[in-house]
Amino acid sequence: MVADSFKTIDGHVVRMISMRNLEALPNVGPAVAKKLELLGINDDGDLRDQDPDVLFERLCAIEGRSHDPCLLDTFTAVVDHVHGAPARPWWYYSRRRKAAGAAAAAAGGDRDSRQLQPEPSTRRGS
């Protein structure tokens, strides 16, 4: 993250954070970076203990609308990468989410397949 502190004429310290740092993460462009910042995510360190499903639900609540689940897949890809996974395109996670939903539906379970966690081998402490 690029952060610079500046003192104003009246002595207050202002911290400037560049959104470009979020955009250095795989799958994060200007639009996703703005959404992450809306959620209080300013750099990759802020993503370490985050749950992509919770981020997605919070964003939907903050903006008062449902978002395309592909945004959830993007959040999952970014969180997974921060935990050490290789950079993968967001649609890799879309396929996993859809497969999990199909398996749950076939087993008579909940068809809401959004709850897909990053791969266990990439989670911290695994």
N, C-alpha and C positions, 0 to 999 in steps of 0.2 A: 504494500500500500504506500502511496505517496502522500504524506501528510506534512504540511508546513505550518508552523505557528508564526503568527505575526503579532507584534504589539501595535495597538492603535495609538494615536496621539494622546488619548486620555489614559493610557496604561493598560487597557483591557487586552487580553490575549485572545486572538481569534485563530481557530484551527481550520485550515482549509483541507478538504479531502477531495482527491481527484476520482471521479467516477471511472476514469480510464483504468484504474486498477482492477475493478470488478470486470471490466471488459477484457482484461487479460486472461480471465478464466474461460475454459472451453464452454461453448454454447451461450456465452453472455455477450450480447450486443447492447447498444444504447437503451433499447426499450426494456429489456430484462434487468439491466443495471438500475434503471429508474424504479422498477417494481421492487427490487431487492432493497434499495435505499429507503423506499416507502415503508418497508418492514424493519428498518433499523439496521440493515446489513450494509456495512461500509467497506469491508475487506474480507479476504478468505478466512481469516481468523474468526470472524463473526459467524461463519457457517459451520464451524467445527462441531458444535453441540446442537445443531438444528435438526429437526425432523422435517423432511420435505413436505409431508402431508399437512403438518401444522402450518408451515409457511404458506402453503397453497390456500388452506382454509382461512387463515388470517387475512391474506390478500383479498380473497373473495368478500370477506366481511368488511374490510376497510373500504373497498371500492363499491360495495353494495351490489355486486353482480357476480354471476358465475363466469369462470374463465374456462377456456378450452383445456382439457386434461393434458394436452401437449405441454402446457406451461408447467404442470406438475412434473412431467417427465424431464423438463429442463432443470427444474429445481433438484430433482433426484440425481440427475447427471452431475450437477455442480457439487452437491453435497458429497456424492460418492467420490468424485475427483479430489476434493479437499481431504478426504480420508485415505487417499493414496491409490485409488483406482486409476488406471490409465484414462486418458481423455477419450471419451466415447461420444458419438453423436446422440442427441436427445432421443432420436427415434429408436435407438437400441433399447432404451427404457420403455418406450411406447410398446414395443413388441413384448417385453417382459410383463408389463402391466396388463396388456390384452390377453396374453397367455394365462396369467394368473386368474383373470376374470373368467375366462372360458373354463378353466379347471374348476373354479369355485362353482360356476353355474352347472357344470356337468355333475358335480358332487351334491347339487341341491343347496349350495351355500349362497351367500350374499353375492349378488351380481355386481356390486360396487367394487371394482378392482383397483381403486385408486391407491389403496394402502399397499404400497410396494416399497420396501426398504432397500437401501443400497446393499450390495452383496456382502454377506457376513465377513468374508476375508478382508474387506477394506475398512471395516468399522474399527475404530480405535479400541484397543483392549481385546481384540479377537485373536 
